[in-house]
Structures are given as C-alpha cells and as structure tokens.
Amino acid sequence: MANKTFKDMAVKIDNAAAALTAITAYVSQVSLARALALLEDTGLNEQNKSVMQGLAGTTVSLSGMVNTTTDGIFGPLIAAATSVTKTVEYTAYSGRYYNGEVLLSNIQYSGSPGSLQTFSADATFDGAVNRTSVAL
C-alpha cells in the first residue's frame, strides 16, 4: 500500500464575496485534527476506569503567507468580532475531500521587520464534516 504525500494537498476557503478561493499556493502548513471529549463514568468501587464518548469536533489549522488574497479572507475577521461562517474544502490527496462550514478562530498575523508577514488560523467545523470523493 502506498503512503500518501502532500503533493495533491489543496485548501479552498470563501473570500469576502463568498466565492470558494484556492489558497494552496500561500499555505505553508495545514493539519486536519479530530478531537473527541471522553467523559468518565466510572462507578464507585470499580477497579478500572470507564469512559464514554462526549462531544467531537474537527479543526483545520492553517498557516502561510499574508498577501492580498489571504488578507482579504482573514483580515476582516481580525478587525471585527464576528461569527461569520466560511466554507472550507481541504483536499488531503487526489480524490479525497473534507469540506463543510467552519468558524475561524485564533487568527494571527506575525513576522519581524524585513521578513515576510505570515498568518495562522484555526477553522473549526460547525457540525458535520463531509468526507467525499467529489470536490465542491
């Protein structure tokens, strides 16, 4: 079985006009993480810990270069407290897409004098994540 590489990885997100925009060329790192809260339900006098599933959530973390495209997407969210949802599509490899509505948080611009300005952001899916073989 072949291991997957990131040569086919792609990221798209809504721009200010709500059009899905490819930002792959400006992204230097991306990760897709699924977190599941475990709730302890161990009874008194039990010898082994017992847990059950709690709430789950999926987040796409992005970082990359600030330019007119990425600033148009992330800049307004830094400047105003808003709960605007965006559509995100993450292509893990050819033929495997994860997409859905997200809320952006932890948006950060950083850099030092004379260096390229970078951004980072977490896009947390609001509800279900679609895992599909067809792009949006």
N, CA and C atoms as an extended XYZ file, in Angstrom:
408
Properties=species:S:1:pos:R:3:atomname:S:1:resname:S:1:resid:I:1 pbc="F F F"
N         0.849       -1.178        0.000 N   MET     1
C         0.000        0.000        0.000 CA  MET     1
C         0.891        1.238        0.000 C   MET     1
N         0.589        2.172       -0.859 N   ALA     2
C         1.403        3.381       -0.992 CA  ALA     2
C         1.064        4.395        0.091 C   ALA     2
N         2.097        5.034        0.613 N   ASN     3
C         1.893        6.119        1.563 CA  ASN     3
C         1.504        7.381        0.808 C   ASN     3
N         0.657        8.192        1.427 N   LYS     4
C         0.189        9.426        0.798 CA  LYS     4
C         1.207       10.544        1.018 C   LYS     4
N         1.333       11.424        0.028 N   THR     5
C         2.168       12.616        0.154 CA  THR     5
C         1.261       13.834        0.034 C   THR     5
N         1.815       14.995        0.319 N   PHE     6
C         1.043       16.223        0.233 CA  PHE     6
C         1.158       16.891       -1.128 C   PHE     6
N         1.606       16.175       -2.154 N   LYS     7
C         1.728       16.790       -3.471 CA  LYS     7
C         0.376       17.161       -4.055 C   LYS     7
N        -0.685       16.490       -3.658 N   ASP     8
C        -2.027       16.798       -4.156 CA  ASP     8
C        -2.856       17.606       -3.161 C   ASP     8
N        -2.265       17.983       -2.024 N   MET     9
C        -2.974       18.721       -0.989 CA  MET     9
C        -3.446       20.069       -1.535 C   MET     9
N        -4.651       20.470       -1.157 N   ALA    10
C        -5.189       21.760       -1.571 CA  ALA    10
C        -6.108       22.298       -0.478 C   ALA    10
N        -6.182       23.627       -0.400 N   VAL    11
C        -7.060       24.289        0.556 CA  VAL    11
C        -7.833       25.377       -0.176 C   VAL    11
N        -9.147       25.385        0.032 N   LYS    12
C       -10.007       26.434       -0.514 CA  LYS    12
C       -10.869       26.966        0.617 C   LYS    12
N       -11.148       28.279        0.573 N   ILE    13
C       -11.975       28.926        1.593 CA  ILE    13
C       -12.728       30.076        0.948 C   ILE    13
N       -13.894       30.409        1.503 N   ASP    14
C       -14.682       31.533        0.995 CA  ASP    14
C       -13.887       32.831        1.099 C   ASP    14
N       -13.963       33.662        0.063 N   ASN    15
C       -13.405       35.011        0.163 CA  ASN    15
C       -14.514       35.956        0.615 C   ASN    15
N       -14.254       37.272        0.594 N   ALA    16
C       -15.226       38.255        1.069 CA  ALA    16
C       -16.503       38.253        0.237 C   ALA    16
N       -16.417       37.810       -1.023 N   ALA    17
C       -17.592       37.751       -1.896 CA  ALA    17
C       -18.283       36.386       -1.835 C   ALA    17
N       -17.888       35.543       -0.887 N   ALA    18
C       -18.457       34.206       -0.672 CA  ALA    18
C       -18.167       33.241       -1.817 C   ALA    18
N       -17.095       33.499       -2.561 N   ALA    19
C       -16.673       32.589       -3.625 CA  ALA    19
C       -15.544       31.707       -3.102 C   ALA    19
N       -15.616       30.412       -3.333 N   LEU    20
C       -14.590       29.483       -2.884 CA  LEU    20
C       -13.284       29.802       -3.602 C   LEU    20
N       -12.238       30.125       -2.840 N   THR    21
C       -10.967       30.596       -3.382 CA  THR    21
C        -9.842       29.658       -2.972 C   THR    21
N        -9.041       29.229       -3.932 N   ALA    22
C        -7.892       28.376       -3.632 CA  ALA    22
C        -6.783       29.215       -3.002 C   ALA    22
N        -6.309       28.804       -1.827 N   ILE    23
C        -5.197       29.494       -1.170 CA  ILE    23
C        -4.006       28.561       -0.989 C   ILE    23
N        -4.016       27.439       -1.682 N   THR    24
C        -2.970       26.424       -1.551 CA  THR    24
C        -1.583       27.000       -1.763 C   THR    24
N        -1.422       27.861       -2.749 N   ALA    25
C        -0.106       28.428       -3.071 CA  ALA    25
C         0.444       29.301       -1.951 C   ALA    25
N        -0.410       29.782       -1.058 N   TYR    26
C         0.015       30.683        0.015 CA  TYR    26
C         0.083       29.984        1.369 C   TYR    26
N        -0.281       28.703        1.421 N   VAL    27
C        -0.282       27.954        2.678 CA  VAL    27
C         1.019       27.170        2.794 C   VAL    27
N         1.686       27.313        3.941 N   SER    28
C         2.936       26.579        4.167 CA  SER    28
C         2.738       25.352        5.042 C   SER    28
N         1.626       25.313        5.784 N   GLN    29
C         1.361       24.166        6.659 CA  GLN    29
C        -0.130       24.049        6.877 C   GLN    29
N        -0.623       22.817        6.887 N   VAL    30
C        -2.035       22.563        7.173 CA  VAL    30
C        -2.152       21.250        7.930 C   VAL    30
N        -3.090       21.203        8.867 N   SER    31
C        -3.356       19.942        9.558 CA  SER    31
C        -4.856       19.809        9.780 C   SER    31
N        -5.310       18.588        9.758 N   LEU    32
C        -6.717       18.263        9.996 CA  LEU    32
C        -6.754       17.413       11.256 C   LEU    32
N        -7.435       17.899       12.283 N   ALA    33
C        -7.441       17.194       13.567 CA  ALA    33
C        -8.867       16.962       14.050 C   ALA    33
N        -9.112       15.781       14.563 N   ARG    34
C       -10.404       15.409       15.134 CA  ARG    34
C       -10.210       15.204       16.629 C   ARG    34
N       -10.968       15.940       17.418 N   ALA    35
C       -10.886       15.808       18.871 CA  ALA    35
C       -12.186       15.226       19.397 C   ALA    35
N       -12.067       14.304       20.310 N   LEU    36
C       -13.229       13.682       20.925 CA  LEU    36
C       -13.073       13.774       22.443 C   LEU    36
N       -14.023       14.425       23.077 N   ALA    37
C       -14.000       14.518       24.534 CA  ALA    37
C       -14.445       13.185       25.113 C   ALA    37
N       -13.702       12.691       26.069 N   LEU    38
C       -14.064       11.454       26.758 CA  LEU    38
C       -14.603       11.807       28.142 C   LEU    38
N       -15.764       11.290       28.462 N   LEU    39
C       -16.400       11.563       29.742 CA  LEU    39
C       -16.240       10.344       30.644 C   LEU    39
N       -15.710       10.578       31.820 N   GLU    40
C       -15.527        9.462       32.749 CA  GLU    40
C       -16.861        9.110       33.393 C   GLU    40
N       -17.181        7.832       33.372 N   ASP    41
C       -18.423        7.371       34.023 CA  ASP    41
C       -18.152        6.150       34.901 C   ASP    41
N       -16.994        6.176       35.550 N   THR    42
C       -16.605        5.082       36.438 CA  THR    42
C       -17.492        5.081       37.681 C   THR    42
N       -17.999        3.923       38.033 N   GLY    43
C       -18.834        3.800       39.228 CA  GLY    43
C       -17.989        3.597       40.484 C   GLY    43
N       -18.586        3.840       41.613 N   LEU    44
C       -17.892        3.613       42.886 CA  LEU    44
C       -17.541        2.135       43.021 C   LEU    44
N       -16.400        1.855       43.591 N   ASN    45
C       -15.909        0.503       43.841 CA  ASN    45
C       -15.431       -0.228       42.586 C   ASN    45
N       -15.416        0.426       41.432 N   GLU    46
C       -14.884       -0.214       40.224 CA  GLU    46
C       -13.372       -0.121       40.231 C   GLU    46
N       -12.707       -1.147       39.722 N   GLN    47
C       -11.250       -1.163       39.728 CA  GLN    47
C       -10.651       -0.541       38.472 C   GLN    47
N       -11.386       -0.521       37.385 N   ASN    48
C       -10.887        0.041       36.130 CA  ASN    48
C       -11.700        1.261       35.746 C   ASN    48
N       -10.985        2.227       35.196 N   LYS    49
C       -11.625        3.450       34.740 CA  LYS    49
C       -12.550        3.144       33.560 C   LYS    49
N       -13.686        3.805       33.532 N   SER    50
C       -14.652        3.622       32.455 CA  SER    50
C       -14.958        4.988       31.838 C   SER    50
N       -14.933        5.059       30.511 N   VAL    51
C       -15.217        6.323       29.819 CA  VAL    51
C       -16.272        6.111       28.746 C   VAL    51
N       -16.895        7.205       28.348 N   MET    52
C       -17.849        7.174       27.248 CA  MET    52
C       -17.591        8.366       26.344 C   MET    52
N       -18.107        8.302       25.123 N   GLN    53
C       -17.889        9.378       24.167 CA  GLN    53
C       -18.638       10.630       24.584 C   GLN    53
N       -17.943       11.756       24.396 N   GLY    54
C       -18.562       13.056       24.603 CA  GLY    54
C       -18.687       13.754       23.254 C   GLY    54
N       -18.624       15.055       23.268 N   LEU    55
C       -18.742       15.823       22.030 CA  LEU    55
C       -17.454       15.738       21.218 C   LEU    55
N       -17.598       15.751       19.898 N   ALA    56
C       -16.450       15.681       18.998 CA  ALA    56
C       -16.424       16.924       18.127 C   ALA    56
N       -15.259       17.249       17.633 N   GLY    57
C       -15.111       18.388       16.734 CA  GLY    57
C       -13.893       18.223       15.863 C   GLY    57
N       -13.939       18.813       14.670 N   THR    58
C       -12.833       18.724       13.724 CA  THR    58
C       -12.361       20.127       13.383 C   THR    58
N       -11.039       20.303       13.322 N   THR    59
C       -10.442       21.596       13.029 CA  THR    59
C        -9.382       21.448       11.950 C   THR    59
N        -9.368       22.391       11.020 N   VAL    60
C        -8.285       22.518       10.052 CA  VAL    60
C        -7.451       23.702       10.502 C   VAL    60
N        -6.175       23.464       10.839 N   SER    61
C        -5.259       24.538       11.215 CA  SER    61
C        -4.416       24.899       10.003 C   SER    61
N        -4.329       26.201        9.724 N   LEU    62
C        -3.615       26.699        8.554 CA  LEU    62
C        -2.552       27.698        8.952 C   LEU    62
N        -1.488       27.763        8.196 N   SER    63
C        -0.530       28.855        8.316 CA  SER    63
C         0.070       29.089        6.946 C   SER    63
N         0.468       30.341        6.708 N   GLY    64
C         1.028       30.667        5.412 CA  GLY    64
C         1.395       32.124        5.310 C   GLY    64
N         1.481       32.618        4.088 N   MET    65
C         1.930       33.971        3.809 CA  MET    65
C         0.754       34.938        3.665 C   MET    65
N         0.930       36.146        4.212 N   VAL    66
C        -0.077       37.185        4.050 CA  VAL    66
C         0.157       37.876        2.711 C   VAL    66
N        -0.895       37.971        1.910 N   ASN    67
C        -0.873       38.732        0.664 CA  ASN    67
C        -2.283       39.268        0.446 C   ASN    67
N        -2.566       39.844       -0.700 N   THR    68
C        -3.890       40.441       -0.901 CA  THR    68
C        -5.002       39.396       -0.846 C   THR    68
N        -4.739       38.183       -1.283 N   THR    69
C        -5.766       37.133       -1.251 CA  THR    69
C        -6.057       36.699        0.178 C   THR    69
N        -5.024       36.320        0.928 N   THR    70
C        -5.253       35.828        2.289 CA  THR    70
C        -5.680       36.950        3.230 C   THR    70
N        -5.178       38.165        3.020 N   ASP    71
C        -5.595       39.281        3.868 CA  ASP    71
C        -7.062       39.616        3.634 C   ASP    71
N        -7.543       39.450        2.402 N   GLY    72
C        -8.949       39.686        2.121 CA  GLY    72
C        -9.866       38.694        2.820 C   GLY    72
N        -9.346       37.508        3.120 N   ILE    73
C       -10.129       36.476        3.805 CA  ILE    73
C       -10.028       36.621        5.320 C   ILE    73
N        -8.796       36.740        5.834 N   PHE    74
C        -8.584       36.720        7.287 CA  PHE    74
C        -8.565       38.099        7.940 C   PHE    74
N        -8.135       39.139        7.211 N   GLY    75
C        -8.014       40.489        7.772 CA  GLY    75
C        -9.294       41.025        8.389 C   GLY    75
N       -10.436       40.958        7.679 N   PRO    76
C       -11.671       41.471        8.274 CA  PRO    76
C       -12.079       40.740        9.555 C   PRO    76
N       -11.685       39.487        9.693 N   LEU    77
C       -12.046       38.721       10.888 CA  LEU    77
C       -11.187       39.104       12.090 C   LEU    77
N       -10.001       39.656       11.832 N   ILE    78
C        -9.168       40.167       12.921 CA  ILE    78
C        -9.720       41.501       13.405 C   ILE    78
N       -10.191       42.317       12.473 N   ALA    79
C       -10.612       43.676       12.781 CA  ALA    79
C       -11.964       43.767       13.476 C   ALA    79
N       -12.797       42.750       13.352 N   ALA    80
C       -14.139       42.833       13.929 CA  ALA    80
C       -14.509       41.524       14.612 C   ALA    80
N       -15.203       41.648       15.726 N   ALA    81
C       -15.717       40.458       16.401 CA  ALA    81
C       -16.927       39.983       15.608 C   ALA    81
N       -16.804       38.844       14.972 N   THR    82
C       -17.877       38.350       14.126 CA  THR    82
C       -17.972       36.835       14.232 C   THR    82
N       -19.124       36.336       13.934 N   SER    83
C       -19.319       34.883       13.949 CA  SER    83
C       -19.665       34.392       12.547 C   SER    83
N       -19.063       35.005       11.536 N   VAL    84
C       -19.311       34.634       10.151 CA  VAL    84
C       -18.791       33.224        9.897 C   VAL    84
N       -19.631       32.396        9.271 N   THR    85
C       -19.156       31.069        8.888 CA  THR    85
C       -18.598       31.136        7.473 C   THR    85
N       -17.625       30.297        7.215 N   LYS    86
C       -16.990       30.190        5.910 CA  LYS    86
C       -17.091       28.741        5.459 C   LYS    86
N       -17.055       28.535        4.158 N   THR    87
C       -16.987       27.189        3.621 CA  THR    87
C       -15.523       26.861        3.374 C   THR    87
N       -15.085       25.689        3.815 N   VAL    88
C       -13.710       25.246        3.618 CA  VAL    88
C       -13.730       23.904        2.916 C   VAL    88
N       -12.771       23.729        2.012 N   GLU    89
C       -12.553       22.420        1.409 CA  GLU    89
C       -11.074       22.105        1.507 C   GLU    89
N       -10.767       20.996        2.149 N   TYR    90
C        -9.388       20.531        2.307 CA  TYR    90
C        -9.240       19.260        1.489 C   TYR    90
N        -8.328       19.283        0.530 N   THR    91
C        -8.049       18.100       -0.277 CA  THR    91
C        -6.844       17.405        0.334 C   THR    91
N        -7.061       16.260        0.917 N   ALA    92
C        -5.969       15.524        1.562 CA  ALA    92
C        -5.048       14.897        0.516 C   ALA    92
N        -5.633       14.345       -0.511 N   TYR    93
C        -4.903       13.777       -1.649 CA  TYR    93
C        -5.915       13.622       -2.776 C   TYR    93
N        -5.459       13.279       -3.931 N   SER    94
C        -6.335       13.196       -5.094 CA  SER    94
C        -7.532       12.279       -4.834 C   SER    94
N        -8.725       12.818       -4.956 N   GLY    95
C        -9.937       12.027       -4.778 CA  GLY    95
C       -10.453       11.942       -3.357 C   GLY    95
N        -9.860       12.666       -2.393 N   ARG    96
C       -10.327       12.645       -1.001 CA  ARG    96
C       -10.465       14.087       -0.513 C   ARG    96
N       -11.709       14.512       -0.280 N   TYR    97
C       -12.010       15.878        0.115 CA  TYR    97
C       -12.735       15.898        1.455 C   TYR    97
N       -12.406       16.894        2.272 N   TYR    98
C       -13.114       17.162        3.523 CA  TYR    98
C       -13.646       18.582        3.394 C   TYR    98
N       -14.951       18.776        3.576 N   ASN    99
C       -15.490       20.119        3.432 CA  ASN    99
C       -16.675       20.331        4.349 C   ASN    99
N       -17.036       21.608        4.505 N   GLY   100
C       -18.167       21.975        5.343 CA  GLY   100
C       -18.054       23.414        5.791 C   GLY   100
N       -18.969       23.816        6.653 N   GLU   101
C       -18.994       25.169        7.188 CA  GLU   101
C       -18.107       25.238        8.428 C   GLU   101
N       -17.316       26.308        8.537 N   VAL   102
C       -16.393       26.464        9.656 CA  VAL   102
C       -16.543       27.842       10.290 C   VAL   102
N       -16.117       27.927       11.531 N   LEU   103
C       -15.920       29.198       12.220 CA  LEU   103
C       -14.421       29.362       12.394 C   LEU   103
N       -13.905       30.532       12.035 N   LEU   104
C       -12.464       30.782       12.150 CA  LEU   104
C       -12.147       31.360       13.516 C   LEU   104
N       -11.063       30.879       14.122 N   SER   105
C       -10.621       31.382       15.418 CA  SER   105
C        -9.098       31.372       15.453 C   SER   105
N        -8.561       31.975       16.485 N   ASN   106
C        -7.109       32.023       16.694 CA  ASN   106
C        -6.380       32.565       15.463 C   ASN   106
N        -6.944       33.586       14.832 N   ILE   107
C        -6.319       34.193       13.656 CA  ILE   107
C        -5.181       35.086       14.129 C   ILE   107
N        -4.015       34.894       13.531 N   GLN   108
C        -2.841       35.648       13.959 CA  GLN   108
C        -2.008       36.041       12.753 C   GLN   108
N        -1.573       37.296       12.730 N   TYR   109
C        -0.578       37.764       11.765 CA  TYR   109
C         0.716       37.915       12.546 C   TYR   109
N         1.824       37.499       11.959 N   SER   110
C         3.100       37.637       12.659 CA  SER   110
C         4.229       37.838       11.665 C   SER   110
N         5.370       38.251       12.195 N   GLY   111
C         6.555       38.488       11.389 CA  GLY   111
C         7.496       39.410       12.142 C   GLY   111
N         8.597       39.732       11.520 N   SER   112
C         9.555       40.658       12.105 CA  SER   112
C         9.984       41.630       11.015 C   SER   112
N        10.573       42.779       11.387 N   PRO   113
C        10.981       43.755       10.380 CA  PRO   113
C        11.873       43.120        9.311 C   PRO   113
N        11.542       43.374        8.060 N   GLY   114
C        12.335       42.853        6.956 CA  GLY   114
C        12.013       41.424        6.562 C   GLY   114
N        11.007       40.807        7.205 N   SER   115
C        10.649       39.429        6.859 CA  SER   115
C         9.249       39.395        6.258 C   SER   115
N         8.893       38.275        5.664 N   LEU   116
C         7.540       38.108        5.143 CA  LEU   116
C         6.548       38.015        6.297 C   LEU   116
N         5.400       38.602        6.112 N   GLN   117
C         4.363       38.507        7.127 CA  GLN   117
C         3.612       37.200        6.931 C   GLN   117
N         3.340       36.513        8.029 N   THR   118
C         2.661       35.221        7.967 CA  THR   118
C         1.339       35.288        8.737 C   THR   118
N         0.471       34.331        8.436 N   PHE   119
C        -0.794       34.217        9.157 CA  PHE   119
C        -0.919       32.798        9.686 C   PHE   119
N        -1.766       32.635       10.686 N   SER   120
C        -2.188       31.314       11.134 CA  SER   120
C        -3.635       31.432       11.588 C   SER   120
N        -4.378       30.356       11.446 N   ALA   121
C        -5.794       30.361       11.821 CA  ALA   121
C        -6.271       28.935       12.034 C   ALA   121
N        -7.277       28.794       12.878 N   ASP   122
C        -7.948       27.521       13.086 CA  ASP   122
C        -9.359       27.631       12.526 C   ASP   122
N        -9.734       26.689       11.685 N   ALA   123
C       -11.069       26.640       11.098 CA  ALA   123
C       -11.776       25.423       11.687 C   ALA   123
N       -12.691       25.670       12.613 N   THR   124
C       -13.390       24.585       13.298 CA  THR   124
C       -14.744       24.345       12.636 C   THR   124
N       -14.972       23.112       12.236 N   PHE   125
C       -16.213       22.767       11.548 CA  PHE   125
C       -17.404       22.949       12.477 C   PHE   125
N       -18.442       23.601       11.959 N   ASP   126
C       -19.676       23.838       12.688 CA  ASP   126
C       -20.642       22.722       12.308 C   ASP   126
N       -20.594       21.643       13.029 N   GLY   127
C       -21.420       20.483       12.706 CA  GLY   127
C       -20.612       19.419       11.993 C   GLY   127
N       -21.261       18.723       11.096 N   ALA   128
C       -20.649       17.573       10.434 CA  ALA   128
C       -19.593       17.975        9.413 C   ALA   128
N       -18.605       17.118        9.273 N   VAL   129
C       -17.587       17.245        8.236 CA  VAL   129
C       -17.958       16.276        7.121 C   VAL   129
N       -17.983       16.776        5.900 N   ASN   130
C       -18.260       15.907        4.756 CA  ASN   130
C       -16.947       15.306        4.267 C   ASN   130
N       -16.877       13.989        4.190 N   ARG   131
C       -15.703       13.285        3.634 CA  ARG   131
C       -16.190       12.652        2.349 C   ARG   131
N       -15.677       13.151        1.231 N   THR   132
C       -16.227       12.765       -0.051 CA  THR   132
C       -15.136       12.558       -1.097 C   THR   132
N       -15.496       11.953       -2.180 N   SER   133
C       -14.562       11.775       -3.299 CA  SER   133
C       -14.824       12.779       -4.418 C   SER   133
N       -15.746       13.722       -4.168 N   VAL   134
C       -16.117       14.734       -5.156 CA  VAL   134
C       -15.869       16.124       -4.585 C   VAL   134
N       -15.195       16.974       -5.358 N   ALA   135
C       -14.928       18.342       -4.919 CA  ALA   135
C       -16.211       19.172       -4.940 C   ALA   135
N       -16.215       20.250       -4.172 N   LEU   136
C       -17.367       21.176       -4.179 CA  LEU   136
C       -17.492       21.846       -5.530 C   LEU   136
